[in-house]
């Protein structure tokens, strides 16, 4: 009989070491190495069930009608690329209490109404707890089955017997294989459970939603390979004290990535926000220094967002900088551009930048908006309420072209803005013919600020 040995596995990245390490050599994290027993090769189940017995020609593969179906929630369908694909494995991550289980119960109700069996497996709640939440959300579809179980062997058996079209596991970190010695939630257990469920999904054509816990840094807990194994990775973003939730696709084999869906948390559950720009701009104070409206592309959707900045004399030897919703390092870089190219004395100013509504912006097209808001606050000069600012800023102070300029401009027109400041290089691409909006092209930051903040 093969001797059982133990290894130390990093719970963050899956790096293996024969001895304990204070700091993981793979990801550099401290105190993440946990001892786990290795199953001898002779005791492993090496049987692999393949979806097809032999290779198939790409041209001969038939996509049956109905291979993709709607969730009944337009915002979620947008994020998924048009709906749920049969046999797909979808991972949903987010902070506790953000609304993951609520959204999945609502999907369950919508899918089961179309004569599709749905199996909801919970490893964290009892059946009565799920029933109470289902009653609050109005889940009344007849083909919804509930199971409170964490044993992978029992889960596989029940799925094969019931053969649902839609499977939800909440959460994957609670599922364990009794044949493996590590505790539930360990790297080995999460990897083995996901691989086993993926095998069932592909063979039986079951669409599977896996709920994943997140770490303090906001990444999905468990090995990085977990995100590589699944077909789609969705992240729920937003603050618990705010009503808006953003569902973002960071990986999607069946659609575009970085697509977002915006929801509002209400008593009856998550409600779609049909017009995100209108919702995010509601309550905006007009003609206040440090406030500007920017247009960001989130996937294929243009969204108008209010960006705020505040500068004040520092009380410390080194000024304080803070950024919420935008990259902190990007803000520092743009402030350096203002100091060097415009001569704005920000070296003794505390600076705070915030994106209203809990939205996180990562594209460079918001650069000119950040510079405009900081300059407006520093000069105590408000920006006109009818102005939208779009543009990427380089280190030499130039304003560079951005993509999808016509989609952005159409969104500005729809929301009633009369002036839009854009990069000069984008002017030749403008196809919109609307006399109600004044489109101004700028070459550099100085020219832009002269227009946005007239003396």
TORFI-581961 format. One record per residue (C-alpha): residue in one letter; z, x, y. Coordinates in Angstrom, 1 decimal. Layout:
{"A",{Z,X,Y}},
...
This chain:
{"X",{0.0,0.0,0.0}},
{"X",{-1.0,1.3,3.4}},
{"X",{1.9,2.5,5.6}},
{"X",{2.6,0.3,8.6}},
{"X",{2.5,2.3,11.8}},
{"X",{3.3,1.4,15.4}},
{"X",{1.5,2.2,18.7}},
{"X",{2.3,1.6,22.3}},
{"X",{-0.1,-0.7,24.1}},
{"X",{-0.4,-1.3,27.8}},
{"X",{0.1,-5.0,28.6}},
{"X",{-2.1,-4.6,31.7}},
{"X",{-5.3,-2.9,30.4}},
{"X",{-4.9,-2.6,26.6}},
{"X",{-4.7,1.2,26.6}},
{"X",{-3.2,2.5,23.3}},
{"X",{-0.9,5.6,22.9}},
{"X",{0.9,6.9,19.8}},
{"X",{4.0,7.5,21.9}},
{"X",{5.7,5.7,24.8}},
{"X",{4.5,6.6,28.3}},
{"X",{6.3,5.7,31.5}},
{"X",{2.9,5.4,33.3}},
{"X",{-0.2,4.1,31.6}},
{"X",{-3.0,6.7,31.5}},
{"X",{-5.6,4.0,31.6}},
{"X",{-4.7,1.9,34.6}},
{"X",{-1.9,3.9,36.2}},
{"X",{0.7,1.0,36.0}},
{"X",{4.3,1.8,35.4}},
{"X",{6.5,0.4,32.6}},
{"X",{3.7,-1.6,30.9}},
{"X",{3.7,0.2,27.5}},
{"X",{5.1,-2.0,24.7}},
{"X",{5.5,-1.0,21.0}},
{"X",{3.4,-3.1,18.6}},
{"X",{2.9,-2.8,14.8}},
{"X",{-0.6,-2.1,13.6}},
{"X",{-1.9,-4.2,10.7}},
{"X",{-3.3,-1.9,8.0}},
{"X",{-7.0,-2.0,7.5}},
{"X",{-6.7,-3.3,4.0}},
{"X",{-4.8,-6.3,5.1}},
{"X",{-7.2,-7.4,7.9}},
{"X",{-9.5,-10.3,7.5}},
{"X",{-12.9,-8.7,7.9}},
{"X",{-14.9,-11.8,7.2}},
{"X",{-17.1,-12.7,10.1}},
{"X",{-18.9,-16.1,10.3}},
{"X",{-22.2,-15.8,12.1}},
{"X",{-23.8,-18.6,14.1}},
{"X",{-27.2,-17.8,12.6}},
{"X",{-28.0,-16.2,9.3}},
{"X",{-31.0,-14.2,10.5}},
{"X",{-32.5,-13.2,13.9}},
{"X",{-34.5,-15.9,15.7}},
{"X",{-37.4,-15.5,18.0}},
{"X",{-36.5,-16.3,21.6}},
{"X",{-39.6,-18.6,22.0}},
{"X",{-38.5,-20.6,18.9}},
{"X",{-35.0,-21.4,20.1}},
{"X",{-34.8,-25.1,20.9}},
{"X",{-32.5,-26.2,23.7}},
{"X",{-31.5,-29.7,22.7}},
{"X",{-31.1,-32.4,25.4}},
{"X",{-27.5,-32.7,26.3}},
{"X",{-26.7,-29.0,25.9}},
{"X",{-25.1,-29.2,29.4}},
{"X",{-23.0,-32.2,30.5}},
{"X",{-21.2,-33.2,33.6}},
{"X",{-17.4,-33.0,34.1}},
{"X",{-17.5,-36.1,36.4}},
{"X",{-16.3,-33.9,39.3}},
{"X",{-19.2,-32.7,41.5}},
{"X",{-17.3,-29.7,43.0}},
{"X",{-16.5,-28.4,39.5}},
{"X",{-20.1,-29.0,38.3}},
{"X",{-21.3,-26.9,41.3}},
{"X",{-19.0,-24.0,40.3}},
{"X",{-20.0,-24.2,36.7}},
{"X",{-23.7,-24.1,37.6}},
{"X",{-24.5,-27.7,36.8}},
{"X",{-21.9,-28.8,34.3}},
{"X",{-20.3,-27.7,31.0}},
{"X",{-22.5,-25.9,28.4}},
{"X",{-21.8,-26.8,24.8}},
{"X",{-20.1,-24.0,22.9}},
{"X",{-19.0,-22.2,26.1}},
{"X",{-15.7,-20.5,26.6}},
{"X",{-14.2,-21.0,30.1}},
{"X",{-11.1,-19.2,31.4}},
{"X",{-9.2,-20.7,34.3}},
{"X",{-6.6,-18.6,36.1}},
{"X",{-4.3,-19.3,39.0}},
{"X",{-0.7,-19.1,40.3}},
{"X",{1.9,-21.4,38.8}},
{"X",{1.8,-24.9,40.3}},
{"X",{-1.6,-24.4,41.9}},
{"X",{-3.2,-27.4,40.0}},
{"X",{-4.8,-25.9,36.8}},
{"X",{-3.3,-28.4,34.4}},
{"X",{-3.9,-31.3,36.8}},
{"X",{-7.6,-30.5,37.1}},
{"X",{-8.1,-30.1,33.4}},
{"X",{-6.4,-33.5,32.7}},
{"X",{-8.7,-35.1,35.2}},
{"X",{-11.7,-33.5,33.4}},
{"X",{-10.4,-34.7,30.1}},
{"X",{-10.3,-38.3,31.3}},
{"X",{-13.9,-38.1,32.7}},
{"X",{-15.4,-36.6,29.6}},
{"X",{-13.6,-38.9,27.1}},
{"X",{-15.0,-41.9,28.9}},
{"X",{-18.4,-41.0,27.6}},
{"X",{-17.5,-41.3,23.9}},
{"X",{-16.7,-37.6,23.5}},
{"X",{-13.5,-36.6,21.7}},
{"X",{-11.2,-34.3,23.7}},
{"X",{-8.3,-32.3,22.3}},
{"X",{-5.7,-31.1,24.7}},
{"X",{-3.4,-28.4,23.2}},
{"X",{-0.3,-27.4,25.2}},
{"X",{2.0,-24.5,24.4}},
{"X",{4.2,-25.1,27.4}},
{"X",{4.8,-28.8,27.6}},
{"X",{5.9,-31.5,25.2}},
{"X",{3.7,-34.5,24.5}},
{"X",{5.9,-36.8,26.5}},
{"X",{5.6,-34.5,29.6}},
{"X",{1.8,-34.5,29.3}},
{"X",{1.9,-38.3,28.9}},
{"X",{4.0,-38.7,32.1}},
{"X",{1.5,-36.5,34.1}},
{"X",{-1.5,-38.4,32.6}},
{"X",{0.0,-41.7,33.7}},
{"X",{0.4,-40.4,37.2}},
{"X",{-3.2,-39.2,37.3}},
{"X",{-4.5,-42.4,35.8}},
{"X",{-5.8,-40.9,32.5}},
{"X",{-6.6,-43.9,30.3}},
{"X",{-9.7,-42.8,28.3}},
{"X",{-9.3,-43.7,24.5}},
{"X",{-10.6,-40.5,22.9}},
{"X",{-8.0,-38.1,24.3}},
{"X",{-5.9,-36.3,21.7}},
{"X",{-2.8,-34.3,22.4}},
{"X",{-1.2,-31.5,20.4}},
{"X",{1.8,-29.4,21.3}},
{"X",{1.3,-26.3,19.2}},
{"X",{1.1,-22.5,19.6}},
{"X",{0.4,-21.4,16.0}},
{"X",{-3.2,-20.3,15.8}},
{"X",{-3.6,-21.2,12.1}},
{"X",{-2.5,-24.8,12.7}},
{"X",{-4.7,-25.0,15.9}},
{"X",{-7.8,-23.9,13.9}},
{"X",{-7.1,-26.4,11.2}},
{"X",{-6.7,-29.3,13.6}},
{"X",{-9.8,-28.4,15.5}},
{"X",{-11.9,-28.2,12.4}},
{"X",{-10.6,-31.6,11.1}},
{"X",{-11.0,-33.4,14.4}},
{"X",{-14.2,-31.7,15.6}},
{"X",{-13.8,-32.5,19.3}},
{"X",{-16.6,-31.9,21.8}},
{"X",{-14.1,-30.6,24.4}},
{"X",{-11.0,-28.4,23.8}},
{"X",{-8.3,-27.4,26.3}},
{"X",{-5.7,-24.8,25.5}},
{"X",{-2.9,-24.5,28.0}},
{"X",{-2.2,-21.6,27.9}},
{"X",{-3.9,-18.8,25.9}},
{"X",{-0.8,-16.5,26.4}},
{"X",{1.4,-18.9,24.3}},
{"X",{-0.9,-18.9,21.3}},
{"X",{0.0,-16.5,18.5}},
{"X",{-1.3,-15.5,15.1}},
{"X",{1.6,-15.5,12.6}},
{"X",{-0.1,-12.7,10.6}},
{"X",{0.3,-10.3,13.5}},
{"X",{3.7,-8.8,14.3}},
{"X",{3.5,-8.6,18.2}},
{"X",{5.1,-11.3,20.3}},
{"X",{3.1,-14.1,21.8}},
{"X",{1.5,-13.0,25.1}},
{"X",{1.0,-9.4,24.0}},
{"X",{-2.3,-7.7,24.3}},
{"X",{-3.0,-7.9,20.6}},
{"X",{-2.1,-11.6,20.3}},
{"X",{-4.1,-12.7,23.3}},
{"X",{-7.2,-10.7,22.1}},
{"X",{-7.0,-12.0,18.6}},
{"X",{-6.4,-15.6,19.6}},
{"X",{-9.3,-15.6,22.1}},
{"X",{-11.6,-14.1,19.5}},
{"X",{-10.7,-16.7,16.9}},
{"X",{-11.1,-19.6,19.3}},
{"X",{-14.4,-18.2,20.5}},
{"X",{-15.6,-18.1,16.9}},
{"X",{-14.8,-21.8,16.5}},
{"X",{-16.4,-22.7,19.8}},
{"X",{-19.7,-21.0,19.0}},
{"X",{-19.9,-22.3,15.4}},
{"X",{-19.0,-26.0,16.1}},
{"X",{-20.6,-26.2,19.6}},
{"X",{-17.2,-27.1,21.3}},
{"X",{-16.7,-26.4,25.0}},
{"X",{-13.4,-24.7,25.4}},
{"X",{-11.2,-24.3,28.6}},
{"X",{-8.5,-21.7,28.3}},
{"X",{-5.7,-21.6,30.9}},
{"X",{-4.6,-18.1,31.8}},
{"X",{-1.4,-16.8,33.4}},
{"X",{-1.8,-14.4,36.4}},
{"X",{0.1,-11.3,37.3}},
{"X",{1.8,-10.5,40.6}},
{"X",{-1.4,-9.0,41.8}},
{"X",{-3.3,-12.2,41.1}},
{"X",{-5.3,-11.0,38.1}},
{"X",{-5.3,-12.8,34.8}},
{"X",{-2.5,-11.5,32.6}},
{"X",{-3.5,-9.8,29.4}},
{"X",{-6.2,-7.3,28.4}},
{"X",{-9.2,-6.9,30.6}},
{"X",{-11.3,-7.5,27.6}},
{"X",{-10.3,-11.2,27.8}},
{"X",{-12.5,-11.7,30.8}},
{"X",{-15.4,-9.9,29.1}},
{"X",{-15.1,-12.2,26.0}},
{"X",{-15.4,-15.5,27.7}},
{"X",{-18.5,-17.0,29.3}},
{"X",{-17.0,-18.1,32.6}},
{"X",{-14.0,-17.0,34.6}},
{"X",{-12.7,-19.4,37.3}},
{"X",{-9.9,-18.6,39.7}},
{"X",{-7.8,-21.2,41.5}},
{"X",{-6.9,-20.0,45.0}},
{"X",{-4.7,-21.4,47.8}},
{"X",{-1.1,-21.6,48.9}},
{"X",{1.2,-24.1,47.4}},
{"X",{2.4,-25.3,50.8}},
{"X",{-1.2,-26.1,51.8}},
{"X",{-3.1,-29.1,50.6}},
{"X",{-6.5,-27.3,50.0}},
{"X",{-7.3,-25.6,46.8}},
{"X",{-10.4,-23.4,46.2}},
{"X",{-11.9,-23.0,42.7}},
{"X",{-14.0,-19.8,42.6}},
{"X",{-16.3,-18.6,39.9}},
{"X",{-16.1,-14.8,39.5}},
{"X",{-18.1,-14.7,36.3}},
{"X",{-20.6,-17.2,35.0}},
{"X",{-23.2,-16.6,32.3}},
{"X",{-24.8,-20.0,33.0}},
{"X",{-24.9,-20.1,36.8}},
{"X",{-24.3,-18.2,40.0}},
{"X",{-21.1,-16.3,40.6}},
{"X",{-18.8,-16.6,43.7}},
{"X",{-19.6,-20.3,43.9}},
{"X",{-16.7,-22.3,45.2}},
{"X",{-15.4,-25.8,44.9}},
{"X",{-12.9,-27.1,47.4}},
{"X",{-10.2,-29.7,46.5}},
{"X",{-7.4,-31.4,48.3}},
{"X",{-4.1,-31.9,46.5}},
{"X",{-2.9,-35.5,46.7}},
{"X",{-0.4,-37.7,44.9}},
{"X",{-3.1,-39.0,42.5}},
{"X",{-4.3,-35.4,41.7}},
{"X",{-7.0,-33.1,43.0}},
{"X",{-9.6,-34.9,45.2}},
{"X",{-13.0,-33.4,46.0}},
{"X",{-13.7,-32.3,49.6}},
{"X",{-17.2,-33.4,50.3}},
{"X",{-17.5,-31.7,53.7}},
{"X",{-15.5,-28.5,53.6}},
{"X",{-16.5,-27.4,57.1}},
{"X",{-15.2,-30.6,58.6}},
{"X",{-11.9,-30.4,56.7}},
{"X",{-11.3,-26.7,57.5}},
{"X",{-12.0,-27.2,61.2}},
{"X",{-9.8,-30.3,61.6}},
{"X",{-6.8,-29.8,63.9}},
{"X",{-8.4,-26.8,65.6}},
{"X",{-7.1,-26.2,69.1}},
{"X",{-9.9,-25.8,71.7}},
{"X",{-10.2,-23.1,74.3}},
{"X",{-7.4,-21.0,73.0}},
{"X",{-7.7,-17.1,73.2}},
{"X",{-8.0,-15.5,69.8}},
{"X",{-9.8,-18.4,68.0}},
{"X",{-13.4,-18.4,66.9}},
{"X",{-15.6,-20.3,64.3}},
{"X",{-17.5,-18.3,61.8}},
{"X",{-20.0,-19.3,59.1}},
{"X",{-19.5,-17.8,55.6}},
{"X",{-21.7,-18.1,52.5}},
{"X",{-19.5,-19.0,49.5}},
{"X",{-22.0,-18.8,46.7}},
{"X",{-24.9,-21.0,47.8}},
{"X",{-22.8,-23.1,50.2}},
{"X",{-22.3,-22.3,53.9}},
{"X",{-18.8,-23.0,55.1}},
{"X",{-17.6,-23.1,58.7}},
{"X",{-14.1,-21.7,59.1}},
{"X",{-11.8,-21.0,62.0}},
{"X",{-10.7,-17.4,62.3}},
{"X",{-7.7,-16.5,64.4}},
{"X",{-6.4,-13.2,65.8}},
{"X",{-3.4,-12.3,67.9}},
{"X",{-2.7,-9.0,69.6}},
{"X",{0.5,-8.0,71.4}},
{"X",{2.2,-4.9,72.7}},
{"X",{4.0,-3.1,69.9}},
{"X",{7.7,-2.4,69.8}},
{"X",{7.4,0.4,67.3}},
{"X",{6.0,3.9,67.3}},
{"X",{3.2,2.8,65.0}},
{"X",{1.5,-0.6,65.7}},
{"X",{1.6,-3.2,63.0}},
{"X",{-1.5,-4.7,61.4}},
{"X",{-1.7,-7.8,59.2}},
{"X",{-4.6,-9.7,57.7}},
{"X",{-4.6,-13.0,55.7}},
{"X",{-7.8,-14.2,54.1}},
{"X",{-9.8,-11.1,55.0}},
{"X",{-9.7,-7.5,53.8}},
{"X",{-7.0,-5.6,55.6}},
{"X",{-9.0,-2.3,55.5}},
{"X",{-12.0,-4.1,57.0}},
{"X",{-9.9,-5.3,59.9}},
{"X",{-8.6,-1.7,60.6}},
{"X",{-12.2,-0.4,60.5}},
{"X",{-13.4,-3.0,63.0}},
{"X",{-10.5,-2.3,65.4}},
{"X",{-11.6,1.4,65.3}},
{"X",{-15.1,0.3,66.2}},
{"X",{-13.7,-1.6,69.2}},
{"X",{-11.7,1.4,70.4}},
{"X",{-14.5,3.9,70.0}},
{"X",{-17.6,1.9,71.0}},
{"X",{-16.1,-0.6,73.5}},
{"X",{-13.2,1.5,74.8}},
{"X",{-10.7,-1.2,74.1}},
{"X",{-7.2,0.3,74.0}},
{"X",{-5.8,-1.2,70.8}},
{"X",{-3.8,1.9,69.7}},
{"X",{-0.6,0.4,71.1}},
{"X",{-1.2,-3.2,70.0}},
{"X",{0.1,-5.1,67.0}},
{"X",{-2.8,-7.1,65.5}},
{"X",{-2.7,-10.2,63.2}},
{"X",{-5.8,-11.8,61.7}},
{"X",{-5.7,-15.1,59.8}},
{"X",{-8.3,-17.4,58.2}},
{"X",{-7.2,-21.0,58.6}},
{"X",{-6.9,-23.2,55.5}},
{"X",{-6.0,-20.5,53.0}},
{"X",{-9.7,-19.5,52.4}},
{"X",{-10.4,-15.9,51.4}},
{"X",{-13.5,-14.4,52.9}},
{"X",{-15.1,-11.2,51.5}},
{"X",{-18.6,-11.1,52.8}},
{"X",{-19.4,-8.7,55.7}},
{"X",{-21.0,-11.5,57.8}},
{"X",{-17.6,-12.3,59.2}},
{"X",{-17.3,-8.9,60.9}},
{"X",{-18.5,-10.1,64.3}},
{"X",{-16.1,-13.0,64.1}},
{"X",{-13.2,-10.7,63.5}},
{"X",{-14.2,-8.5,66.4}},
{"X",{-14.7,-11.5,68.7}},
{"X",{-11.3,-13.0,67.9}},
{"X",{-9.4,-9.8,68.4}},
{"X",{-11.2,-9.1,71.7}},
{"X",{-10.6,-12.7,72.8}},
{"X",{-6.8,-12.3,72.2}},
{"X",{-6.6,-8.9,73.8}},
{"X",{-8.4,-10.0,77.0}},
{"X",{-6.6,-13.4,76.9}},
{"X",{-10.0,-15.0,77.3}},
{"X",{-10.9,-18.1,75.2}},
{"X",{-14.2,-18.4,73.3}},
{"X",{-16.1,-21.6,73.9}},
{"X",{-15.4,-24.3,71.4}},
{"X",{-19.1,-24.8,70.8}},
{"X",{-19.9,-21.2,69.7}},
{"X",{-20.3,-20.0,66.1}},
{"X",{-20.5,-16.2,65.5}},
{"X",{-22.3,-14.6,62.6}},
{"X",{-23.0,-10.9,61.9}},
{"X",{-22.1,-7.7,60.1}},
{"X",{-20.9,-4.8,62.2}},
{"X",{-21.6,-1.2,61.4}},
{"X",{-19.6,1.9,62.4}},
{"X",{-21.9,2.7,65.3}},
{"X",{-21.3,-0.8,66.8}},
{"X",{-24.7,-2.3,65.7}},
{"X",{-24.8,-5.9,64.5}},
{"X",{-26.7,-6.0,61.3}},
{"X",{-28.7,-8.8,59.7}},
{"X",{-27.1,-11.2,57.2}},
{"X",{-28.6,-13.3,54.4}},
{"X",{-29.3,-17.1,54.2}},
{"X",{-29.4,-17.4,58.0}},
{"X",{-31.2,-20.8,58.0}},
{"X",{-28.6,-22.3,55.7}},
{"X",{-25.9,-21.1,58.0}},
{"X",{-27.7,-22.5,61.1}},
{"X",{-28.3,-25.9,59.5}},
{"X",{-24.6,-26.2,58.8}},
{"X",{-23.8,-25.3,62.4}},
{"X",{-26.3,-28.1,63.6}},
{"X",{-24.8,-30.6,61.2}},
{"X",{-21.3,-29.9,62.6}},
{"X",{-22.5,-30.3,66.2}},
{"X",{-22.2,-26.7,67.5}},
{"X",{-24.5,-26.0,70.5}},
{"X",{-24.6,-22.1,70.4}},
{"X",{-24.9,-19.6,67.6}},
{"X",{-24.7,-15.9,68.1}},
{"X",{-26.6,-14.1,65.3}},
{"X",{-28.0,-10.6,64.7}},
{"X",{-31.3,-9.8,66.5}},
{"X",{-32.9,-8.8,63.2}},
{"X",{-32.4,-12.4,61.9}},
{"X",{-34.2,-14.0,64.8}},
{"X",{-37.6,-13.6,63.1}},
{"X",{-36.4,-15.4,60.0}},
{"X",{-35.2,-18.5,61.9}},
{"X",{-37.1,-21.6,60.8}},
{"X",{-34.9,-24.2,62.3}},
{"X",{-36.5,-26.2,65.2}},
{"X",{-33.7,-28.0,66.9}},
{"X",{-33.4,-28.1,70.7}},
{"X",{-29.7,-29.1,70.4}},
{"X",{-28.6,-25.6,69.4}},
{"X",{-29.1,-22.3,71.3}},
{"X",{-29.7,-19.4,69.0}},
{"X",{-28.9,-16.0,70.6}},
{"X",{-29.8,-12.7,69.0}},
{"X",{-27.7,-9.6,69.7}},
{"X",{-28.2,-5.9,68.9}},
{"X",{-24.7,-4.5,69.2}},
{"X",{-21.1,-5.4,69.7}},
{"X",{-21.1,-4.8,73.4}},
{"X",{-24.0,-7.2,74.0}},
{"X",{-22.3,-9.8,71.7}},
{"X",{-19.0,-9.6,73.6}},
{"X",{-20.8,-10.0,76.9}},
{"X",{-22.2,-13.3,75.7}},
{"X",{-19.2,-14.6,73.8}},
{"X",{-16.6,-13.5,76.4}},
{"X",{-18.2,-13.8,79.8}},
{"X",{-16.3,-12.2,82.6}},
